Structures are given as structure tokens and as C-alpha cells.
């Protein structure tokens, strides 16, 4: 049984949205795996070169300024710095 406590402020919705991470003139492809009003989980080819803060662009949505909360080999957990409906 998983005994971890849910710490998120807003429930997440599973998604499969192609998006781009933008920083310092670079763009990196990613997939938004789940999203809430306050953040998201992103899947990408690698996370080491992605900075702590960046802008997330997804078709049909406003760009979101993000801050990395956690990193794994191919995933990032991000918090939206100016939460707006995604």
C-alpha cells in the first residue's frame, strides 16, 4: 500500500499534450503528462540542461512561467509561477 500523502493544492488531470520548453533562446520538446491549475508533470528526453525557471508553450494555451520543483531522469515536476487556467 502506498502511504505517501498528497501535498498538491490542486488535483491533476492526466493529459498527453505536446508542448515546448523555452529558455534563453532555446526550445525543447516535451509532453505534458498531467496538469493542474498550479503545476504540471512534463516528460522530455533529458532534464539536466533545463534551467530552474522557463516558459512552457502548448498549442491553444497561454504560455506559463514555470519553476522546477523536482527532476527525474526524463521527467520534471513544475509549479506555475503565475497560475492561470491551463
N, C-alpha and C positions, 0 to 999 in steps of 0.2 A: 504494500500500500504506500502511495506517495504522500508523505506528511508535510511537504512544503506548503507554506502559507502564501496565498495570493496577495501580492503587495501592490498590484496595479490599481490606479484610481478609477480607470475606465475599462469596461470589458472590451476585449479584442474580437475582431471578426476575421475569420480566415479569408485570404484573398490569393490571387495569382495575377498580380498586376506588374507588367513590365515598366520599369522606371529607370531614371538616370541620377547618379550622384554627381553633383557639380561642386568643384572646389578649385581655386587658383588657376582658372582657365582650362582645367581638365574635366572630362566627363567619363563616368564609369558606369557600365550597365549593371542593373540589379533587378531582383524580383521582390516585390513587397509580399511577404508570406502571410502576415496578419497586420491589422491596423486598428487603432482606436482613436478617440479624439485627442489623446495626449502623446501617442507614440506609435512605433511600428517595429516589426522584425523584418530585416532585409537579408536576402541571400545574394551572395556575389562570389566571384571567382577567388577572391582573397581579400583580407581585411587589413593587412599590415600597413599598406600605403595610404589608407583612407584617414584623413585627419579627424580630430576630435569634433570639429564643427564643419558642417557642409550644408548645401541646399539640395533637397530632394525634389525632382521633377517627374511627375507622372501625367500622362495624357488625360485631359479632361478634369484635372485637379489643379488647385493653386500650388505654386511652389511652397515647400515647407522648409524652414530653417531648422536643422536637426543638431542634436548633441548626442554623441555616442555614450551609452550607459554601460554596455557590455559588448565584448567581442568573443567570438569563437573562430574556428578555422575558416568557415565560409559564411558566417552569419554575424549580423550586427543588431543589437537592440538599441533603438534610438528614441529619444524624447523630443517632441516638437517644442521648440523654444517659444513660439507664438502660436499656441494651439488654435486652429480654425477647423471647421468641419472639413474632413478629408473626403 
